[in-house]
């Protein structure tokens, strides 16, 4: 794709793009591929490719593949997008920190590196970031026994004792996801179990599940892979669990701060969208983990990206 550049009094001005896609996960890449095939003048901006699954050792639910590592999925997404590098302006290693609506129409996108881009429409697929325990060993064993997606990674822990941390719906659902695979599940809850009563009751009923309430994780340790978890009770007594995996399910924070003044957010920071089109506000679409979709999955994000892009295309051809 050739971008027109104008030179006035020593200043370089770039022609406005029809679309800016923000985010290199499945939702963003799917939208980018479709944008290129529809010949929409598009800038694709991402800090990296792959989304949250890049840290997963073995993904079993990416449709069309029996098993794939997170890094390989990321590489495949990047390679597929770059097939269309002549039709897209791809900007890697950039993080958008602010988007402003221009009075003359369209949007001004600012990156942390100081670059600025203009687009008539934007599609946000910036995902979310998992809330972390921030304890010793969590970072070191990320992808080596510490996991943040039970639906993605539960089968990897077949026959192992595992710990699930978090008393909300995510924690209870992780316990249920692990029941067909894990030998024993320690469910660690800091205070009260806040999951929906029906979901929590299903988790509690299994003889595989042992609930440890009023506890907090102190450390995760092991060798090449997670081997144990230390936790403290309300009396600060330190205890150890011999486990082969730790699922951290204490919630996620959507990466929506850069558009918070342009869209409506729910109580957790998700961009609220029309789920038929994924339109969030005039000229703004959002898909994947950053929006208020009920389910957070790679396949779902990719599908949402396609739906949003087709709606954008319909809008553009009517203008």
Beta strands, then each sheet from edge to edge (+ up, - down):
strand 1: 5-8
strand 2: 11-14
strand 3: 17-24
strand 4: 42-49
strand 5: 88-92
strand 6: 96-101
strand 7: 107-111
strand 8: 116-124
strand 9: 128-130
strand 10: 146-147
strand 11: 161-165
strand 12: 184-189
strand 13: 209-213
strand 14: 216-222
strand 15: 226-232
strand 16: 238-242
strand 17: 245-248
strand 18: 252-254
strand 19: 279-281
strand 20: 284-286
sheet 1: 1+ 2-
sheet 2: 5+ 4+ 3+ 8+ 7- 6+
sheet 3: 5+ 4+ 3+ 8+ 20+ 19-
sheet 4: 9+ 18-
sheet 5: 10+ 17+ 11+ 12+ 13+
sheet 6: 14+ 15- 16+
end
